[in-house]
């Protein structure tokens, strides 16, 4: 009974974030997968594979789509995924603090997680003048 997480990112980003989060938390409480978009790929051609990834992480309670850069190809692909019928919410500017925050609030419902993700990203930015 939990939300699935799909990272839709440029090459290398999603897989690396999942690896670090797994190392830090030892076990991730939510079903998660990275779908990485190659730089030279046609996002339209990737839609069937991305849709399959969405279905793999969906446990029936919806999927939080986290993208690395709003308006880029991965983000545009996530927009297409959101129209396929699975309940999804999308958040861009994916970062490690964002991902860790989502994992620490795994019990929340889909409609609550975007604010948690955004707070993780905002609170993860520290200007250290030392």
N, C-alpha and C positions, 0 to 999 in steps of 0.2 A: 504494500500500500504506500507507494511513493512515486514522486515525479521522476522522470528520466531526464538526463542531461545530454545534449548533443552539442559539441563544440564544432562549429563550422568556421574553419580558419584557412589562412594561407599555409603553404607547405611548412612542416616542421613545428608550427606553433602549438597546435592542439595536442599532439602526441607528447611534446615536451612538458606542457603544463600538467597533463594527467600523470606523467611519470614523477614529476616533482611533488605534486599533491599526494600521490600514493606513498612516496617516500616519507613525507612529513606526517601523514595521518595513519600510515601503515595499511589501512583498509578504507576504501571510500564507501560511504554509506548509501550512495545513490548509484544506480546503473548509469554508466557514462561511456561515451565513445567519442572519438575525434573523427571528423570527416574533413580531410584536408584537400583544398582545391589547388591543383598545380597552376603555376603562373601562366602557362600556355594553353590551358584547358578551355573548352567551351562549356560554360556553366549549364547551358541548356542540355547538353549531352550528359552531364553528370547527375541530372535530376533523378533518374531511376535508382542509381546507387545511393544517392543521398536520402531518398525516400526509404530505401531498405534499411539504412542506418537509423533513421527516425523510428521505424517500426521495431527495430531490435531493442532500442532503449525505452520504448513506451510500454509501461506496465499497466496501462489502462487509466492513469491519472494525469496524462498529458506530458509534454516535454518542454523543458526550458532550453531554448536555442541561444547559445552564447557565441557571438561572432567577434572577430578581432578588430575590424575596421569598418565602420558604417559607410555604406555606399560602394564598397569594393565588391569584387566578384563573390567572395564567400557570403557577404551580407545579402547580396542580391539573390543568391541561391537560397539562403534561409528565408527570405521573403516568399519565394516560390513554394518552399516547403510548408510555410504557414497557411497556404491556400489549399492544401491537399485533404483537409478534413480532420486530421488529428488535432486535438486542442494543444496549442503551443503559445508561448510567450517568447519574445525576442529581446535580447539585451546586447548592445555592442560595447566595444572598448574592453574586451576580455583581458583580464590580468590574473596573476596568481592570487592576490588578495581577494579578488572577486570570487574566484573558484573556491578558495578555502572557506570563505564566508558562506557560500551556498551549501557546501558540504557540512558545515557546522550547524545548519538549520534544515537538515534533511527532512524533518517531520512536517515542515510547512507545505501548504498546498500551492498549486501552480500559480494562482493569482497573487500570492504573497511573495513569491521568490524573486520577481524582478526588482522590487524595492530593496530586498536584502542584497542582491547582486550589486546593484548600483551603490549601496552604502559601503559594501566591501571595497569597491573600486575607489570611491571617494576617500574613505578612511585609510586606505592603503597609501595615499599620497602624503608624504611627510617632507616638508622643506626643512632640512637640517642645516642651520647656519653655523654650526660649530666648526 
